[in-house]
Amino acid sequence: MKIKVCGLTKINQIEELISFKIDFLGFIFYEKSPRFVLNHLTYNEIKSLDSHSKVGVFVNEKIEKIIEISETADLNFIQLHGDENENFIVELRQKLNPKTGIIKVIRIGNQFSEVKNQLEKISNLKSEISYLLFDTDSKVFGGTGKSFDWQILNKIEIPKPYFLSGGISLENIENLKNLNQKPFALDINSKFEIEPGNKNLEKIKDFKNSIKNEFIKI
């Protein structure tokens, strides 16, 4: 089970995460986020990182801007965390570098019918999307530190490998055993921070080791 650390802003922390082989590095290109990466790093700094798993997170951004940032920062994946519809995803896929993957986020709140409806719409886009990502619904688009009811995932057919996000911590990872279809990766953020964008690296290391042990048990 792979790990994605999202909301990265500090170059020394990113280099450490690379050194102990964190699988995906998440950079938020949403200006309203307290973890907006361009307040801390330049495009060239992101581009120069020795990683082939750089994920750019976008919220209701224009396609042309996504492509421009993706090419300038040499991103490997685009994560769509807003209300992007099927037509948007199809057009993005056509214009984006074929080697750059797309991760589509489905935000889960209290309405199961809404989740099912979103999945039905996306089911026709299997060739355009590399992965899904399930996160807790929120007006601030992620980083809430709150989990949704993971049992919802056992009630739906998930057409793609998926990232699990939203309040994941050392305390709740044992609940992964209750999921019928296990996540491809776990996406961690606010539960592993000292403050927004400043990661607790020791806690992340402990989490990585715990995931390895927990996965063996599962």
N, CA and C of each residue as an Amber inpcrd file, in Angstrom:
protein
   654
   0.8450000  -1.1850000   0.0000000   0.0000000   0.0000000   0.0000000
   0.8860000   1.2410000   0.0000000   0.6750000   2.1070000  -0.9850000
   1.5430000   3.2580000  -1.1670000   1.0710000   4.4510000  -0.3180000
   1.9540000   5.4460000  -0.1830000   1.6530000   6.6250000   0.6320000
   1.8820000   7.8900000  -0.1860000   0.9390000   8.8140000  -0.0830000
   1.0850000  10.1480000  -0.6680000   1.0530000  11.1580000   0.4750000
   2.0470000  12.0260000   0.5200000   2.0540000  13.1200000   1.4860000
   1.6790000  14.3810000   0.7320000   0.6020000  15.0150000   1.1300000
   0.0900000  16.1760000   0.4070000   0.3180000  17.4680000   1.2020000
   0.2510000  18.5890000   0.4840000   0.4070000  19.8860000   1.1270000
   1.8390000  20.2300000   1.4570000   2.7740000  19.7920000   0.6200000
   4.1950000  20.0260000   0.8810000   4.5850000  21.4530000   0.5100000
   5.4370000  22.0680000   1.3470000   5.8600000  23.4430000   1.0990000
   7.3370000  23.6860000   1.3780000   8.0120000  22.7460000   2.0350000
   9.4020000  22.9800000   2.4690000  10.3550000  22.0330000   1.7460000
  11.3240000  22.6020000   1.0420000  12.2020000  21.8170000   0.1830000
  13.0190000  20.7900000   0.9760000  13.4830000  21.1520000   2.1800000
  14.2800000  20.1970000   2.9630000  13.4310000  19.0070000   3.4080000
  12.1620000  19.2480000   3.7410000  11.2700000  18.1530000   4.1280000
  10.9670000  17.2590000   2.9330000  10.7660000  17.8610000   1.7840000
  10.4750000  17.0860000   0.5780000  11.6430000  16.1670000   0.2420000
  12.8460000  16.6980000   0.3380000  14.0350000  15.8870000   0.0420000
  14.1750000  14.7340000   1.0190000  13.8130000  14.9620000   2.2740000
  13.8430000  13.8640000   3.2540000  12.8020000  12.8030000   2.9260000
  11.6070000  13.2390000   2.5320000  10.5560000  12.2920000   2.1610000
  10.9850000  11.4540000   0.9570000  11.6600000  12.0750000   0.0190000
  12.1870000  11.3380000  -1.1320000  13.2110000  10.3130000  -0.6800000
  14.0550000  10.6980000   0.2820000  15.1240000   9.8050000   0.7470000
  14.5740000   8.5660000   1.4240000  13.4180000   8.6760000   2.1180000
  12.8640000   7.4490000   2.6730000  11.6440000   6.9510000   1.8970000
  11.7060000   7.2820000   0.5910000  10.8900000   6.6000000  -0.4160000
   9.3720000   6.7070000  -0.1980000   8.9180000   7.9230000   0.1010000
   7.4820000   8.1760000   0.0630000   7.0570000   8.1280000  -1.4030000
   5.9320000   7.4940000  -1.6900000   5.5770000   7.1530000  -3.0680000
   5.0740000   8.3210000  -3.9030000   4.2860000   9.2180000  -3.2980000
   3.7280000  10.3520000  -4.0340000   3.8990000  11.6390000  -3.2200000
   4.2590000  12.7200000  -3.9160000   4.4510000  14.0160000  -3.2860000
   3.3800000  14.9700000  -3.8050000   2.5930000  15.5470000  -2.8980000
   1.4710000  16.3870000  -3.2960000   1.7380000  17.8750000  -3.1030000
   1.5030000  18.6550000  -4.1690000   1.7020000  20.1030000  -4.1370000
   0.3820000  20.7900000  -4.4820000  -0.0710000  21.6710000  -3.6320000
  -1.3820000  22.2940000  -3.8010000  -1.2540000  23.6210000  -4.5450000
  -1.8790000  23.6810000  -5.7200000  -1.8770000  24.8870000  -6.5480000
  -3.2510000  25.5630000  -6.4770000  -3.7340000  25.7320000  -5.2750000
  -5.0280000  26.3730000  -5.0170000  -4.7710000  27.5380000  -4.0830000
  -4.9470000  28.7480000  -4.5940000  -4.5090000  29.9380000  -3.8710000
  -5.1800000  30.1290000  -2.5170000  -6.3750000  29.6130000  -2.3310000
  -7.0860000  29.7940000  -1.0730000  -6.6190000  28.8190000   0.0170000
  -5.7990000  27.8630000  -0.3570000  -5.3130000  26.8840000   0.6200000
  -4.1810000  27.4650000   1.4580000  -4.1460000  27.1590000   2.7590000
  -3.0080000  27.5940000   3.5900000  -1.7180000  26.8740000   3.1930000
  -1.8390000  25.8710000   2.3370000  -0.6740000  25.1070000   1.8740000
  -0.3770000  25.4000000   0.3960000  -0.8200000  26.5510000  -0.0870000
  -0.5770000  26.9460000  -1.4810000   0.9240000  26.9690000  -1.7360000
   1.3760000  26.0760000  -2.5920000   2.8100000  25.8150000  -2.7110000
   3.5890000  27.0010000  -3.2690000   2.9790000  27.8060000  -4.1250000
   3.7210000  28.9090000  -4.7440000   3.9870000  30.0670000  -3.7830000
   3.4390000  29.9860000  -2.5860000   3.8240000  30.9370000  -1.5340000
   5.1620000  30.5600000  -0.9050000   5.6450000  29.3640000  -1.2390000
   6.8420000  28.8340000  -0.5770000   7.9170000  28.3580000  -1.5480000
   7.5020000  27.7780000  -2.6760000   8.4580000  27.1980000  -3.6230000
   8.2270000  27.7580000  -5.0190000   9.2810000  27.7550000  -5.8190000
   9.1650000  28.1760000  -7.2180000   8.8940000  26.9570000  -8.0910000
   8.4740000  27.2290000  -9.3200000   8.2740000  26.1410000 -10.2770000
   9.5730000  25.3690000 -10.4860000  10.6850000  26.0870000 -10.5790000
  11.9700000  25.4340000 -10.8230000  12.3840000  24.5320000  -9.6710000
  12.0700000  24.9360000  -8.4470000  12.3880000  24.0950000  -7.2870000
  11.5950000  22.7980000  -7.3360000  10.3420000  22.8970000  -7.7180000
   9.5150000  21.6920000  -7.8330000  10.0080000  20.8250000  -8.9850000
  10.3210000  21.4530000 -10.0890000  10.7930000  20.7240000 -11.2710000
  12.0890000  19.9700000 -10.9930000  12.9680000  20.5800000 -10.2080000
  14.2970000  19.9970000  -9.9770000  14.2950000  18.8320000  -8.9940000
  13.1790000  18.5790000  -8.3330000  13.1240000  17.4850000  -7.3660000
  13.3270000  16.1370000  -8.0480000  14.0950000  15.2780000  -7.4060000
  14.4020000  13.9580000  -7.9670000  13.2670000  12.9850000  -7.6590000
  12.1550000  13.1820000  -8.3620000  10.9720000  12.3540000  -8.1310000
  10.1670000  12.2440000  -9.4220000   9.5880000  11.0690000  -9.6070000
   8.6990000  10.8390000 -10.7540000   7.2590000  10.6620000 -10.2920000
   6.9640000  11.2220000  -9.1190000   5.6110000  11.0540000  -8.5660000
   5.1000000  12.3580000  -7.9610000   5.3460000  13.4500000  -8.6770000
   4.9010000  14.7670000  -8.2130000   3.4440000  14.9880000  -8.6500000
   2.6060000  15.2480000  -7.6640000   1.1730000  15.4200000  -7.9090000
   0.7940000  16.8780000  -7.6910000   0.2200000  17.5050000  -8.7110000
  -0.2790000  18.8660000  -8.5770000  -1.7650000  18.8450000  -8.2910000
  -2.1790000  19.4870000  -7.2020000  -3.5880000  19.4950000  -6.7920000
  -4.2330000  20.8110000  -7.2500000  -5.3400000  20.6680000  -7.9930000
  -6.0250000  21.8310000  -8.5470000  -7.5060000  21.8000000  -8.1730000
  -8.0680000  22.9850000  -7.9720000  -9.4850000  23.1100000  -7.6120000
 -10.1700000  24.0690000  -8.5920000 -10.9860000  23.5180000  -9.4620000
 -11.7690000  24.3320000 -10.4060000 -10.8920000  25.3260000 -11.1760000
  -9.7330000  24.8630000 -11.5850000  -8.7900000  25.6960000 -12.3320000
  -9.0620000  25.5630000 -13.8320000  -8.6640000  26.5730000 -14.6010000
  -8.8100000  26.5140000 -16.0620000  -7.8430000  25.4880000 -16.6400000
  -8.2870000  24.8200000 -17.7020000  -7.4710000  23.7690000 -18.3170000
  -6.1210000  24.3180000 -18.7740000  -6.1300000  25.4760000 -19.4050000
  -4.8850000  26.0540000 -19.9220000  -3.8840000  26.3080000 -18.7870000
  -4.3870000  26.7420000 -17.6400000  -3.5130000  27.0110000 -16.4940000
  -2.9510000  25.7100000 -15.9300000  -3.7750000  24.6820000 -15.8650000
  -3.3000000  23.3770000 -15.3800000  -2.1730000  22.8630000 -16.2540000
  -2.3580000  22.9470000 -17.5620000  -1.3470000  22.4540000 -18.4980000
  -0.0590000  23.2670000 -18.3760000  -0.2070000  24.5880000 -18.2630000
   0.9650000  25.4510000 -18.1280000   1.7720000  25.0980000 -16.8740000
   1.0870000  24.9490000 -15.7450000   1.7720000  24.6130000 -14.4960000
   2.3710000  23.2160000 -14.5600000   1.6250000  22.2840000 -15.1240000
   2.1030000  20.9110000 -15.2330000   3.4180000  20.8380000 -16.0000000
   3.4900000  21.5650000 -17.0890000   4.7070000  21.5450000 -17.9100000
   5.8470000  22.3150000 -17.2450000   5.5300000  23.4420000 -16.6350000
   6.5750000  24.2760000 -16.0180000   7.1880000  23.6130000 -14.7980000
   6.3450000  22.9540000 -13.9880000   6.8310000  22.3070000 -12.7610000
   7.1700000  20.8350000 -12.9760000   6.9650000  20.3500000 -14.2010000
   7.2490000  18.9470000 -14.5380000   6.4970000  17.9820000 -13.6140000
   5.1750000  18.1560000 -13.5780000   4.3390000  17.3010000 -12.7340000
   4.0930000  15.9570000 -13.4090000   3.9130000  14.9380000 -12.5840000
   3.6400000  13.5900000 -13.0960000   2.1690000  13.2180000 -13.0450000
   1.4350000  13.8810000 -12.1410000  -0.0030000  13.6390000 -12.0090000
  -0.7200000  14.9570000 -11.7520000  -1.9420000  15.0430000 -12.2720000
  -2.8330000  16.1580000 -11.9860000  -3.9700000  15.6210000 -11.1220000
  -4.1740000  16.2230000  -9.9600000  -5.2800000  15.8240000  -9.0790000
  -6.3670000  16.8900000  -9.1590000  -7.5480000  16.4760000  -9.6110000
  -8.6760000  17.3850000  -9.7550000  -9.5400000  17.2850000  -8.5120000
  -9.4980000  18.3300000  -7.6970000 -10.1330000  18.2690000  -6.3780000
 -11.4050000  19.1170000  -6.2900000 -11.8270000  19.6590000  -7.4260000
 -12.9950000  20.5330000  -7.4190000 -14.2320000  19.8740000  -7.9950000
 -14.9670000  20.6610000  -8.7840000 -16.2330000  20.1850000  -9.3620000
 -16.0970000  19.9010000 -10.8540000 -14.9180000  19.5070000 -11.2760000
 -14.6610000  19.2600000 -12.6920000 -15.5630000  18.1300000 -13.2110000
 -16.2610000  18.3910000 -14.3280000 -17.1760000  17.3840000 -14.8640000
 -16.5040000  16.5240000 -15.9250000 -17.2860000  15.6390000 -16.5170000
 -16.7440000  14.6850000 -17.4880000 -16.1530000  15.3740000 -18.7080000
 -16.8430000  16.4070000 -19.2120000 -16.3430000  17.1210000 -20.3930000
 -15.0040000  17.7870000 -20.1060000 -14.8740000  18.3360000 -18.9150000
 -13.6160000  18.9620000 -18.5060000 -12.4860000  17.9290000 -18.5150000
 -12.7490000  16.7730000 -17.9510000 -11.7240000  15.7280000 -17.8550000
 -11.3210000  15.2300000 -19.2370000 -12.2850000  15.0530000 -20.1180000
 -11.9940000  14.5950000 -21.4830000 -11.1200000  15.6170000 -22.2050000
 -11.4650000  16.8950000 -22.1000000 -10.6830000  17.9370000 -22.7690000
  -9.2800000  18.0360000 -22.1770000  -9.1870000  17.9460000 -20.8470000
  -7.8730000  17.9900000 -20.2000000  -7.0000000  16.8390000 -20.6750000
  -7.5840000  15.6600000 -20.7440000  -6.8160000  14.4860000 -21.1710000
  -6.3010000  14.6380000 -22.6010000  -7.0930000  15.2490000 -23.4380000
  -6.6910000  15.4480000 -24.8270000  -5.5270000  16.4230000 -24.9490000
  -5.4980000  17.4350000 -24.0860000  -4.4950000  18.4990000 -24.1870000
  -3.2680000  18.2620000 -23.3120000  -3.4070000  17.4140000 -22.3140000
  -2.3270000  17.1610000 -21.3580000  -1.2990000  16.2010000 -21.9570000
  -0.0700000  16.3170000 -21.4990000   0.9660000  15.3570000 -21.9000000
   0.4710000  13.9370000 -21.6280000   0.5360000  13.0440000 -22.6170000
   0.0340000  11.6700000 -22.4280000   0.6710000  10.9370000 -21.2540000
   1.8750000  11.3360000 -20.8590000   2.5750000  10.6670000 -19.7560000
   2.1020000  11.1590000 -18.3900000   1.3370000  12.2390000 -18.3710000
   0.8650000  12.8080000 -17.1070000  -0.4820000  12.2080000 -16.7320000
  -0.5550000  11.5710000 -15.5740000  -1.7860000  10.9100000 -15.1450000
  -2.7820000  11.8870000 -14.5360000  -4.0350000  11.4550000 -14.4740000
  -5.0930000  12.2580000 -13.8640000  -5.6960000  11.4920000 -12.6950000
  -5.7860000  12.1610000 -11.5520000  -6.4390000  11.6140000 -10.3580000
  -7.7020000  12.4360000 -10.1190000  -8.8530000  11.7920000 -10.1400000
 -10.1100000  12.5270000  -9.9100000 -10.6030000  12.2740000  -8.4950000
 -10.8450000  13.3640000  -7.7870000 -11.2980000  13.2800000  -6.4050000
 -12.8230000  13.1980000  -6.3520000 -13.3160000  12.3120000  -5.5030000
 -14.7350000  12.2650000  -5.1690000 -14.8590000  12.5930000  -3.6930000
 -15.5190000  13.7000000  -3.4090000 -15.6730000  14.1490000  -2.0240000
 -16.9360000  13.5260000  -1.4350000 -16.7570000  12.8920000  -0.2960000
 -17.8490000  12.1270000   0.3110000 -18.3810000  12.8350000   1.5560000
 -19.6710000  13.1390000   1.5180000 -20.3450000  13.7250000   2.6720000
 -21.3270000  12.7370000   3.2650000 -22.5210000  13.2140000   3.5990000
 -23.5300000  12.3570000   4.2330000 -24.4920000  11.7110000   3.2330000
 -24.4790000  12.1910000   1.9860000 -25.4430000  11.7020000   1.0060000
 -24.8250000  10.6080000   0.1380000 -25.1620000   9.3640000   0.4280000
 -24.6180000   8.2470000  -0.3320000 -25.0290000   8.3310000  -1.8010000
 -26.2460000   8.8140000  -2.0630000 -26.7520000   8.8990000  -3.4370000
 -25.8760000   9.8070000  -4.2970000 -25.3220000  10.8630000  -3.6850000
 -24.4550000  11.7830000  -4.4270000 -23.1560000  11.0900000  -4.8310000
 -22.6190000  10.2740000  -3.9330000 -21.3900000   9.5330000  -4.2330000
 -21.6330000   8.5690000  -5.3830000 -22.7360000   7.8620000  -5.3110000
 -23.0620000   6.8930000  -6.3550000 -23.2560000   7.5880000  -7.6990000
 -23.9050000   8.7470000  -7.6670000 -24.1480000   9.5130000  -8.8840000
 -22.8340000   9.9820000  -9.5140000 -21.9080000  10.4490000  -8.6800000
 -20.6030000  10.8850000  -9.1880000 -19.8450000   9.7300000  -9.8390000
 -19.8830000   8.5780000  -9.1920000 -19.1790000   7.4170000  -9.7250000
 -19.7710000   6.9520000 -11.0510000 -21.0890000   7.0110000 -11.1590000
 -21.7380000   6.6100000 -12.4010000 -21.3140000   7.5130000 -13.5570000
 -21.1720000   8.7940000 -13.2740000 -20.7420000   9.7390000 -14.3040000
 -19.2990000   9.4690000 -14.7290000 -18.4680000   9.1210000 -13.7610000
 -17.0450000   8.9170000 -14.0260000 -16.7620000   7.5460000 -14.6480000
 -17.6840000   6.6120000 -14.4890000 -17.4480000   5.2390000 -14.9540000
 -17.1690000   5.1620000 -16.4500000 -17.6230000   6.1520000 -17.1950000
 -17.3770000   6.1690000 -18.6380000 -16.0320000   6.7970000 -18.9940000
 -15.2750000   7.2110000 -17.9890000 -14.0140000   7.9030000 -18.2280000
 -12.8060000   7.0680000 -17.8050000 -12.9500000   5.7710000 -17.8520000
 -11.8880000   4.9010000 -17.3520000 -10.5590000   5.1270000 -18.0700000
 -10.6010000   5.4150000 -19.3480000  -9.3560000   5.5910000 -20.1010000
  -8.7120000   6.9550000 -19.8390000  -9.5170000   7.9320000 -19.4030000
  -8.9890000   9.2700000 -19.1530000  -8.3840000   9.4140000 -17.7580000
  -8.8420000   8.6200000 -16.8150000  -8.4230000   8.7500000 -15.4190000
  -7.4790000   7.6160000 -15.0260000  -6.4200000   7.9710000 -14.3080000
  -5.4820000   6.9510000 -13.8130000  -5.9510000   6.3770000 -12.4820000
  -6.3910000   7.2690000 -11.5820000  -6.8140000   6.8610000 -10.2380000
  -7.9930000   7.7190000  -9.7800000  -8.7350000   7.1790000  -8.8240000
  -9.7220000   7.9580000  -8.0820000  -9.1220000   8.3100000  -6.7220000
  -9.6990000   9.2980000  -6.0690000  -9.3010000   9.6220000  -4.7060000
 -10.5610000   9.9800000  -3.9330000 -10.7880000   9.3060000  -2.8230000
 -11.9560000   9.5760000  -1.9780000 -11.5200000  10.4120000  -0.7790000
 -12.1830000  11.5620000  -0.6100000 -11.8320000  12.4730000   0.4700000
 -13.1020000  12.9470000   1.1630000 -12.9510000  13.4720000   2.3650000
 -14.0820000  14.0120000   3.1140000 -14.5510000  15.3170000   2.4690000
 -15.8500000  15.4290000   2.2430000 -16.3940000  16.6360000   1.6390000
 -16.2350000  17.8170000   2.5870000 -15.8780000  18.9600000   2.0120000
 -15.6700000  20.1510000   2.8250000 -15.6320000  21.3760000   1.9260000
 -16.0370000  22.5090000   2.4750000 -16.0180000  23.7570000   1.7080000
 -14.5910000  24.2240000   1.4250000 -13.6380000  23.7240000   2.2110000
 -12.2500000  24.1580000   2.0130000 -11.4690000  23.1850000   1.1230000
 -12.1530000  22.1860000   0.5530000 -11.5360000  21.2560000  -0.4000000
 -10.3180000  20.5370000   0.1790000 -10.5320000  19.7970000   1.2760000
  -9.4630000  18.9610000   1.8100000  -8.7200000  19.5940000   2.9680000
  -7.8620000  18.7760000   3.5960000  -7.0630000  19.2580000   4.7160000
  -7.8710000  19.5220000   5.9770000  -9.0060000  18.8220000   6.1150000
  -9.8720000  19.0570000   7.2780000  -9.4530000  18.2550000   8.4970000
  -8.7200000  17.1640000   8.2760000  -8.3710000  16.2750000   9.3840000
  -9.5210000  15.3830000   9.8100000 -10.6030000  15.3920000   9.0430000
 -11.7830000  14.5940000   9.3900000 -11.9600000  13.4370000   8.4130000
 -12.3940000  12.2970000   8.9430000 -12.6440000  11.1170000   8.1180000
 -14.1160000  11.0250000   7.7530000 -14.3810000  10.4290000   6.6030000
 -15.7590000  10.0630000   6.2770000 -15.9630000   8.6060000   6.6740000
 -17.1780000   8.1260000   6.5530000 -17.4860000   6.7380000   6.8970000
 -16.9540000   5.8140000   5.8070000 -15.8440000   5.1470000   6.0840000
 -15.2130000   4.2950000   5.0690000 -16.1190000   3.1470000   4.6140000
 -17.0990000   2.7890000   5.4290000 -18.0010000   1.6980000   5.0490000
 -18.7850000   2.0220000   3.7830000 -18.9020000   3.3120000   3.4530000
 -19.5670000   3.7030000   2.2090000 -18.8850000   3.0550000   1.0090000
 -17.5650000   2.8960000   1.0870000 -16.8100000   2.3330000  -0.0370000
 -17.1480000   0.8690000  -0.2810000 -17.6850000   0.1960000   0.7420000
 -18.0920000  -1.1980000   0.5660000 -19.4490000  -1.3170000  -0.1210000
 -20.1320000  -0.1910000  -0.3030000 -21.4620000  -0.2080000  -0.9000000
 -21.4530000   0.1810000  -2.3750000 -20.2690000   0.4980000  -2.8870000
 -20.1870000   0.9560000  -4.2710000 -19.1700000   0.1330000  -5.0510000
 -19.3210000   0.1520000  -6.3600000 -18.3440000  -0.4870000  -7.2380000
 -17.3270000   0.5670000  -7.6370000 -16.0730000   0.3270000  -7.3140000
 -15.0130000   1.3020000  -7.5710000 -14.2600000   0.8640000  -8.8320000
 -14.4010000   1.6380000  -9.9170000 -13.8890000   1.1890000 -11.2130000
 -12.3960000   1.3560000 -11.4380000 -11.7260000   2.0340000 -10.5160000
 -10.2940000   2.2990000 -10.6770000  -9.5740000   2.1040000  -9.3480000
  -8.2690000   1.8410000  -9.3550000  -7.5030000   1.8850000  -8.1000000
  -7.6900000   3.2630000  -7.4730000  -7.7120000   3.3200000  -6.1430000
  -8.0250000   4.5910000  -5.5140000  -7.1000000   4.9500000  -4.3520000
  -6.9780000   6.2640000  -4.1420000  -6.3260000   6.8280000  -2.9720000
  -7.4000000   7.0600000  -1.9170000  -7.0780000   6.7810000  -0.6760000
  -7.9840000   7.0740000   0.4330000  -7.4230000   8.2610000   1.2000000
  -8.2760000   9.2750000   1.4110000  -7.8400000  10.4990000   2.0750000
  -8.8810000  10.9300000   3.1000000  -8.5070000  11.9280000   3.9060000
  -9.4540000  12.4760000   4.8710000  -9.2300000  11.9520000   6.2780000
  -8.4060000  12.6490000   7.0420000  -8.2300000  12.3100000   8.4550000
  -7.5650000  10.9860000   8.7340000  -6.7900000  10.4780000   7.7990000
  -6.0740000   9.2170000   8.0360000  -4.9780000   9.4500000   9.0720000
  -4.8820000   8.5100000  10.0330000  -3.9120000   8.6740000  11.1170000
  -3.4360000   7.3050000  11.6020000  -2.4770000   7.3140000  12.4970000
  -1.9870000   6.0700000  13.0950000  -3.0930000   5.3650000  13.8710000
  -4.0610000   6.1470000  14.3540000  -5.1110000   5.5890000  15.2080000
  -6.2060000   4.8600000  14.4290000  -6.3870000   5.1820000  13.1550000
  -7.5120000   4.5560000  12.4450000  -7.1150000   3.6360000  11.2920000
  -5.8120000   3.4410000  11.0570000  -5.4370000   2.6210000   9.9020000
  -5.8320000   1.1530000  10.0620000  -6.0360000   0.7040000  11.3090000
  -6.4430000  -0.6940000  11.4840000  -7.8160000  -0.9520000  10.8580000
  -8.5990000   0.1100000  10.6540000  -9.9220000  -0.0410000  10.0420000
  -9.8450000  -0.3590000   8.5540000  -8.6500000  -0.2920000   7.9840000
  -8.4940000  -0.6640000   6.5770000  -8.9050000  -2.1170000   6.3380000
  -8.7550000  -2.9280000   7.3610000  -9.0860000  -4.3490000   7.2050000
 -10.5640000  -4.5600000   6.9300000 -11.3950000  -3.5550000   7.2260000
 -12.8310000  -3.6850000   7.0030000 -13.2630000  -3.3090000   5.5860000
 -12.3120000  -2.8600000   4.7740000 -12.6320000  -2.4750000   3.4040000
 -12.5060000  -3.6770000   2.4750000 -13.5220000  -3.9010000   1.6630000
 -13.4920000  -5.0200000   0.7120000 -12.4490000  -4.7900000  -0.3710000
 -12.4700000  -3.6090000  -0.9390000 -11.4780000  -3.2310000  -1.9420000
 -10.5000000  -2.2660000  -1.2890000  -9.2760000  -2.7440000  -1.0720000
  -8.2900000  -1.9370000  -0.3490000  -7.7840000  -0.7810000  -1.2110000
  -7.4030000   0.3280000  -0.5780000  -6.8520000   1.4590000  -1.3270000
  -5.5500000   1.0910000  -2.0220000  -5.3170000   1.7260000  -3.1550000
  -4.0260000   1.6410000  -3.8230000  -2.9910000   2.4340000  -3.0230000
  -3.4530000   3.5470000  -2.4440000  -2.5550000   4.4150000  -1.6820000
  -3.3290000   5.1790000  -0.6180000  -2.6220000   5.5970000   0.4200000
  -3.1890000   6.4430000   1.4740000  -2.6250000   7.8460000   1.3260000
  -3.4990000   8.8290000   1.3990000  -3.1240000  10.2220000   1.2070000
  -3.1900000  10.9250000   2.5650000  -2.0330000  11.3220000   3.0790000
  -1.9930000  11.9450000   4.4080000  -1.5960000  13.4140000   4.3020000
  -2.1090000  14.1970000   5.2690000  -1.8520000  15.6270000   5.2240000
  -1.8730000  16.2190000   6.6300000  -3.0170000  16.7620000   7.0400000
  -3.0770000  17.6000000   8.2420000  -2.7860000  16.8560000   9.5470000
  -3.0500000  15.5620000   9.6120000  -2.7820000  14.8000000  10.8330000
  -1.2800000  14.5990000  11.0680000  -0.4780000  14.9740000  10.0770000
   0.9660000  14.7600000  10.1700000   1.7180000  16.0800000  10.0150000
   1.1320000  17.1240000  10.5990000   1.7130000  18.4530000  10.5020000
   1.9290000  19.0890000  11.8720000   2.9160000  19.9480000  11.9370000
   3.1190000  20.8080000  13.0940000   2.2340000  22.0460000  12.9390000
   2.1490000  22.5130000  11.7010000   1.2600000  23.5880000  11.2880000
   1.0600000  23.4130000   9.7840000   0.0780000  24.0810000   9.1650000
  -0.1730000  23.8640000   7.7410000   1.0840000  24.0040000   6.8750000
   1.4090000  22.9220000   6.1730000   2.5630000  22.9130000   5.2780000
   3.8650000  22.5050000   5.9290000   3.9040000  22.4570000   7.2520000
   5.1140000  22.0640000   7.9840000   4.8990000  20.6560000   8.5390000
   5.5190000  19.6760000   7.8990000   5.2420000  18.2740000   8.2060000
   6.0350000  17.7610000   9.4050000   5.4310000  16.8070000  10.1080000
   6.1050000  16.1040000  11.1980000   6.7280000  14.8430000  10.5910000
   7.9920000  14.9210000  10.2430000   8.6420000  13.8460000   9.4970000
   8.7480000  12.5580000  10.3030000   8.9880000  12.6640000  11.6050000
   9.0900000  11.4580000  12.4330000   7.7500000  10.7210000  12.4720000
   6.6910000  11.4820000  12.5490000   5.3540000  10.8810000  12.5660000
   5.0600000  10.1870000  11.2310000   5.5160000  10.7910000  10.1410000
   5.3220000  10.1830000   8.8200000   6.1210000   8.8860000   8.7090000
   7.3390000   8.8920000   9.2320000   8.1560000   7.6660000   9.2220000
   7.4630000   6.5520000  10.0170000   6.9360000   6.8950000  11.1940000
   6.2210000   5.9130000  12.0120000   5.0040000   5.3690000  11.2620000
   4.3190000   6.2600000  10.5740000   3.1420000   5.8530000   9.8100000
   3.5330000   4.8930000   8.6910000   4.5940000   5.1970000   7.9850000
   5.0650000   4.3370000   6.9000000   5.3820000   2.9320000   7.4230000
   6.0620000   2.8530000   8.5670000   6.3820000   1.5430000   9.1500000
   5.1280000   0.8180000   9.6190000   4.1820000   1.5690000  10.1800000
   2.9350000   0.9690000  10.6630000   2.1100000   0.4220000   9.5170000
   2.0760000   1.1480000   8.4230000   1.3280000   0.7040000   7.2440000
   1.8950000  -0.6140000   6.7280000   3.2200000  -0.7010000   6.7000000
   3.8620000  -1.9390000   6.2320000   3.4490000  -3.1110000   7.1170000
   3.4820000  -2.9200000   8.4250000   3.1200000  -3.9820000   9.3550000
   1.6350000  -4.3050000   9.2850000   0.7990000  -3.2620000   9.1900000
  -0.6400000  -3.4720000   9.1390000  -1.0470000  -4.1850000   7.8650000
  -0.3820000  -3.8430000   6.7640000  -0.7050000  -4.4660000   5.4820000
  -0.3620000  -5.9520000   5.4960000   0.7350000  -6.2850000   6.1660000
   1.1150000  -7.7020000   6.2800000   0.0230000  -8.4820000   7.0310000
  -0.5280000  -7.8590000   8.0770000  -1.6030000  -8.5020000   8.8560000
  -2.8630000  -8.6850000   8.0140000  -3.1840000  -7.6340000   7.2250000
  -4.3980000  -7.6990000   6.4060000  -4.2680000  -8.7850000   5.3650000
